Amino acid sequence: MNRLLLSSIVTAAALLFTSASALAGTGGTDPDKPPPSGEQSGGTGYGAPLVTLPGKPRLSAQKLSSSTVKAGSRAGLVLRITRPKGTSAQVKIAIARKGGKTINFSPGRITTNRSQLIRLPALAAGSYRVTVSVFGATATEVARGGAMELTVKPKSTSKPKPTTPAPPAPTSGVFPVRGAYSLGGAGARFGAGRTGHTHEGQDIVGNSGLAIVAPLAGEVRYVAYQASGAGRYIILRANNGWDMMFAHCQYASAAVKAGERVNAGQQLCLLGSTGDSSGPHLHFEIWPDGWRDSPGTRPVDPLAQLKKWAAK
Ligand SMILES: [Zn+2]
């Protein structure tokens, strides 16, 4: 009460010493009308106390029409601002994207003492926190609501195409083919077109019977056969977690068994042309998150890694 009394005294004192032009700016029936441009707003003894006298606007209700909308459509926000005097209030809405920028949206003055529907701007997919601020005559915030969670879902419901992850940084190791080899042309590259799929590895062309060795130390996961594709193949899990595939090995050339631990440089099999192969070569793949362990795991382009091993 003392503060209110003091504020009234200060206001009265300020009015006595306020110039005629300032009075013109602060007078009138609408206490929220901003002072004319060039006027100081909210100075000591001016502005703030005058604004509080007719009754501060209060945020009495706030609710998103829906907590989830699709990207491109506009979320609805129902606001009710109560104020004993005055018929409108200035509102600003902060729409903060989690891990991103905040959009400051101003619907302008809204009518007080009844529920109003405000359409928020269309937003990109993401998670947002929506906060409503109510302002008095000056830039002084007089009320703020709690943050409301808003989720904007991607417009398309179709599954995103699996994207090829970036290969991990090349690590030192041993080139998987011992002897003269070629990395071939465009058709031998990772991502090259194949009937019904794309090439998931790098072909390394060499003479039949060259030793294929483990580039990194690890454990053999599978020694297997796929007549229509990889032929005789071996999957090695390296100690760093990568899976590597060695395909088209010669029949009966496997020098290791599933579950066996191998050192870098240790022979796995011999280069051949088994399965769907048009000539002797090693088909080599790297799967940093495991070979076909889940639908989400993908192979990476192993070329940079092979070149690093070759440079040794
Ligand atoms: Zn291949």
Residues whose N, C-alpha, C, O or C-beta is under 5 A from the ligand:
A	BS01	ZN	D203 H283
